C-alpha cells in the first residue's frame, strides 16, 4: 500500500468486514476520511521524518509519534517520577529508582497501544502495517525511553551497579504483563492496574521473605521467573494480536 493510500484511506481497499455488514445509514467512507484527516492533518516534524526514514514507512512513523506514552507530557511525568526516586535514593540510600522504574515502564507500555487512548487506533486498523508491527515498534520505543531515563537516574543517584542494571529484567517482566493484560482486555487502565499490582506484590513478598525490598531487583534467583513471565506474556500478546487486519 502506498503512502497516498494510507493518507487518503481508500474505502474500496478497506480489509475486514464487507459493506453488507455496515448499517445502511452509515457512510463508512466519510467516517474513514474523517479519521484519516484527524490523524494526518499536521505536517511531519523532524522526529517523525527521522522515524519515517528509519522505519521506511510514513504510516508506521505517524503511528509511532502519536503513541500516548511518548508524548511530551507523559515523558516529563516519567522523568519527574524517576527524578523523585533519584533524590529519595540520595537522601536515604535505598535505591528507589530501581523500584520505581519497572512501575513507570509498565504504565507507559500499557498506554502504548489500544482503543480508547490511541488517536491512531482506527487508522491502524486499515493500514498496510500489521497490528503486531505497530505494537512492537511502540513497545520497544516506550521501553527503551524508560530504560534510558532509569539508567540516567540510577547513575545520578550513585546506586550500585548491580542495582542500577538489575531492574531491567523485572522491568521487562512487569512491562510484558501490563501489555498482555491491556491487549487482552482492550483496556489500558486494566493493564496499568495489573502491572502495578503485580510489581507491588512482588516487592512486598520479597521484602517479607528476605527483609530487603531491593532483593526484588538484586536477587539472581528471580531472574529466571522474571524471564519466564516475560516470555509467557509475550506469547499472550502474540496470540491476542493474531486477528487479521480490519476484524474485531
N, C-alpha and C positions, 0 to 999 in steps of 0.2 A: 504494500500500500504506500502510496507516495505521500509526501508532506502535505501537498494541497488537498489530498483526500482526507487526511487527518484533520486539516484545518476546517474544511467545509462540512465534513460529516455527511457524506453521501448516503442518503436514505436507502437507495437501492442496494447498497453494499453492506447494510447492517446485518451481521450474523445473528443467529438465535431465533427467537420466536417469529413466525411469519406475520404478515399484516392481518391475516384472518383471525389472529388471536388478539388483536388490538381492538378496543371498543370503537364502534363506527364514528362516535362523536369526538374522537381524539385525533388530532393532526400530529402524528408521530414525527413527521418531517419537520414541522415547525418547532416542536419541543426539542428535537435534536439540535436544530440550528441555534436555539436559544442557549442550550447547554454549551455547545461548542463556542459560541460567541462570548459567553461569560468567562470561559477558561482561557481562550486565545486572544482576548481583546487587547491585552497590553503587549508592548514590544519586548522581545527578549533582552534581558540585561546581560552584563558581562559574564556573570556566573552561569546563567543559562546557556549562553553561547558557548562557553568553555565546556559545559557538560554535554551540549549537543555534539560538539566535535569529538569529545572523548567517548561518548556512548554511540555516536554515529546514528542518532535518532532524535530529531527535534521533538517528537511526541513524548519520548521517554524522558528527555531533558525537562520538558514542561511538567510532566508528572512528578519528576524528582523535586524541582524547585517549589512546587506547590504542596510539598509534604508539610502538614501542620507542625510537626515537631522539629522541622528545620527552619521555620520562620524565625525572624529576629527576636520576637518576644519570648518564644519558647527557649531559644538558645540562651538568652540573657537570664531567664529564670533558672535554667540548669546550671549556668555558671555561678549564679548567686548562691544556690544551694551548696554547691561544691566549695565555693569560697568560704561559706559559713562553716562547713566541715573542716576546712583548712585552718581557720582561726581557732576553732574548738580544739583541733589537734595540737596546735601550738600552745594553747593555754593549759591543756590537761595531759597531754602526752598520749592520749588514746587516739588511734588512727581512725577518726570518724569519716574521713574521706573514703576509706576502704569500705566502710559500712554504708555510706550514702550512695556511692557510685552505682552499685547494682540496682538500687531502687530508682534512681533518676533515669538510668538507661531503660529499665523496664517500662516506666511511664512513657518515655519517648517512643519506644518501639511499638507499644500498644496503640499509640496515636499516629503511627506512620502510615496506616493503610486501612481503609474500610469505609462503608457507607455512613452517612450522618456527620462525619467530621472531616471528610476529604472533599474539597471543592472540585477535584478532578475525577471523582469516583464514577459518575455517569459517563464521562468521556472515555475513561479507561475501559468501559465495558465493550466499546466498539472500535478500539484501537487495534492496529495490527500487532502491537506488542502484547504479549500474554500477561495475564494477571501475575503469574509467577515471576516474570522478569521485572515488572514494576515493583512487586513486593520485595524481591531480592535486592534490587538497587536501593530502594528506600531503606530497607532494614540495615544494609551494610553501611549506608551513609550515616544514618542516625547512630548506629552502634559505634562507628569509627569516630564520629564527632564527640560522643560522650566519653569514649575511651581516652581520647586526646585531652579533653577537659579534666578527666580524672587523674591522668598521669601528671599533668601540669600541677594540679592541686596537691597531689601526693609529693611531688618533688619540692614544691614550695613549702610544704609543711615539714619537710625533713623526715618523713616517715621511713622506716627501714625498707630496704629494697624488697625483702620478702613480702611485706605487707603492701608495698606500692604496686607490685605486679600480681600478687596473689588473688586480688579481687577480680581479675579479668576472667578467670574460669567461672566463678559463681555468677559474675555479671552475664556471661554467655547463657548460663542455665536459666537464670531469672528472666532475662530478656526473651529467650525462646518460649518459656512458659507463658509470659504475658502475651506474646504474639500468637501463640497457639489458641489461647482462650479467646482473645479478641477476634481471631479469624473464624473460629468455630461458632461463637455466639453472635458474631457480627456486631459486637459492642466494644468500643474502646474502653469504656468505663469498667466493664467486666474484666477485660484484660489487665488493666491497671490494678484493680482490686485483687485479682488472683496473684499477680506478680508481687505486690507489696505484702500481701498476707503471707505468701509462701516464704518470702525473704525474712519477714519479721519472726515467723515461727522458727525458721532455721537458726537465726541468730540467737533467739531466746533459748532454744533447745540446746544448742551447742554451749552456750554460756552456762546453762544449768548443769550440763554434764562435765564441763571442763573448768568452769569458774572464770573463763575469759571469753568475752564477746568476740574478740578478734580471732578466736580459733575458727570461726566460720570462714575466714579468708586466709588463714595461715596453715590449717591442718591439711597435711598431704593425704590423709585418709579420706577426705571428702572430694578429692579431685575426680576420681572415677564416678562416684554418684552424680556429681555435677555434670560430667560429660554425658553420662547415661540419660539424665533428664533432658539435656540439650538435644541429644540425638532423637529421643522419643518425641519431644515436642516438635522438632524439625520434621519428623515423619508425619505428625498430625497436620502440620501446616501444609505439607506437600499434598497430603490426601484431601484436605479441605479445599484446596485451590485447584483440584483436578477438573472442576466443572468447565466445560468449553465456553469460549467467549460468547457473551450475549445471552446466556441462560441463567436461570436462578433456581 
